[in-house]
C-alpha cells in the first residue's frame, strides 16, 4: 500500500475507494430518531472562562517574570552591602540580632515574593485569566520587602 493510503481525511487517500453507504433498515421499519442532546451546563465561578488564550498576556507575563527575577537578584546583591552597616558600631552600641534579621529579610524576601508571583501567574494563565499584573505587584512587594529589611538594619545602628 502506498503511504498516502494511511492518511485520514486526505482527498488523495479517499479518492481510490468508493464512499461507504450507510446501513439500511429492512423495509417497513421506522427510521431511528436521534437521541436528545443535553444542554451544556453553565460555567460556574470556579471553572475557567470560555475565553481563549491571550498571546500578549502570556508574553508580557513571562517578560515581567524575568524582569522580576532580575530585580530580586539586584535586591540580593544590594542586601549584601547592608552587612557593612555594622562597621560603624562600637562596643555594644548596635542591636546585632535586629541587623541580622533585617539583612536576611532584604536578602531572601524579594525571592520569596517572586516565587509566589510565579506560582500565582501560572495559575491565572492556566485558568485563562489575565496574569500580567501579578509580576508587577510582585516587583513592587519585593521592593517594599527590601526597604523593610534595610530599615531594620539601619534602625539597629545605635
C-alpha positions in Angstrom: 0.0 0.0 0.0 1.3 3.5 -0.7 1.9 5.7 2.4 -0.9 8.1 1.2 -3.5 5.3 2.0 -2.8 5.7 5.7 -3.7 9.4 5.9 -7.1 10.1 7.3 -9.2 12.8 5.8 -6.8 13.3 2.8 -8.5 13.8 -0.5 -5.8 11.7 -2.3 -6.2 8.8 0.1 -10.0 8.7 -0.1 -10.1 9.1 -4.0 -9.3 5.4 -4.6 -12.1 3.9 -2.5 -15.8 4.4 -3.0 -17.7 6.1 -0.2 -19.3 3.7 2.3 -23.1 3.5 2.2 -25.0 3.8 5.5 -26.6 0.6 6.7 -30.2 0.4 5.6 -33.1 -0.8 7.7 -35.4 -3.5 6.4 -38.5 -2.2 4.6 -41.4 -1.2 6.8 -39.4 -0.3 9.9 -39.4 3.3 11.1 -36.3 5.3 10.8 -34.5 5.7 14.1 -34.8 9.1 15.8 -31.7 10.8 17.1 -31.1 10.9 20.8 -31.9 14.2 22.5 -28.8 16.2 23.4 -28.5 17.7 26.8 -27.8 21.4 27.1 -24.3 22.2 28.2 -24.1 23.2 31.9 -23.5 26.9 32.6 -19.9 27.7 33.7 -19.5 28.3 37.4 -17.3 30.7 39.2 -14.6 28.1 39.8 -14.5 26.9 36.2 -12.2 28.7 33.7 -13.8 31.2 31.4 -14.6 30.1 27.8 -12.2 32.8 26.6 -9.2 31.8 24.6 -5.6 32.4 25.5 -4.4 35.9 25.0 -1.0 35.7 23.5 0.0 39.2 24.5 -0.8 38.4 28.2 1.4 35.3 28.2 4.3 37.1 26.6 4.0 40.1 28.8 3.7 37.9 31.9 6.8 35.9 31.0 8.8 39.1 30.3 7.7 40.7 33.6 8.6 37.5 35.5 12.1 37.7 34.0 12.3 41.3 35.0 11.1 40.4 38.5 13.8 37.7 38.8 16.4 40.3 37.7 15.0 42.8 40.3 15.2 40.1 43.0 18.8 39.4 42.1 19.7 43.0 42.2 18.0 43.3 45.6 20.0 40.4 46.9 23.3 41.9 45.7 22.3 45.2 47.3 21.4 43.3 50.5 25.0 42.0 50.7 26.1 45.6 51.1 23.9 46.0 54.2 26.4 43.9 56.1 28.8 46.8 56.0 26.4 48.8 58.2 27.9 47.1 61.2 31.3 48.8 60.5 30.2 51.9 62.4 29.2 50.0 65.5 31.2 50.4 68.6 31.2 48.1 71.5 27.6 47.4 72.4 26.0 50.3 70.6 24.2 48.2 67.9 21.5 45.6 68.0 23.2 42.8 66.1 20.2 40.5 66.2 17.9 43.1 64.6 20.6 43.8 62.0 20.8 40.1 61.2 17.0 39.8 60.8 17.0 42.9 58.6 19.8 41.6 56.5 18.1 38.2 55.9 14.8 39.9 55.1 16.4 42.1 52.5 18.3 39.1 51.1 15.6 36.5 50.9 12.2 38.2 50.9 12.4 39.5 47.3 13.0 35.9 46.1 10.1 34.6 48.2 7.7 37.3 46.8 9.0 36.5 43.2 8.3 32.8 43.7 4.8 33.4 44.9 4.3 35.7 41.9 5.5 32.9 39.5 3.0 30.4 41.0 0.1 32.9 41.0 0.9 33.9 37.4 1.0 30.3 36.2 -2.3 29.5 38.0 -4.0 32.6 36.4 -2.7 31.8 32.9 -3.8 28.2 33.1 -7.2 29.3 34.1 -7.1 31.7 31.2 -7.3 34.8 33.3 -5.2 38.0 33.0 -1.9 37.4 34.7 0.4 40.2 33.7 -0.5 42.2 36.8 0.8 39.6 39.2 4.5 40.1 38.4 4.1 43.9 38.6 2.6 43.6 42.1 5.4 41.1 42.9 8.1 43.5 41.9 6.6 46.3 44.0 6.2 44.0 47.0 9.7 42.7 46.6 11.0 46.3 46.7 8.9 47.0 49.8 10.3 43.9 51.5 13.9 45.0 50.7 13.2 48.5 52.1 11.8 47.0 55.3 14.9 44.9 55.6 17.2 47.9 55.0 15.2 49.9 57.5 15.6 47.1 60.1 19.4 47.2 59.5 19.5 51.0 59.7 17.4 51.3 62.8 19.6 48.8 64.7 22.6 51.0 64.4 22.9 52.8 67.8 
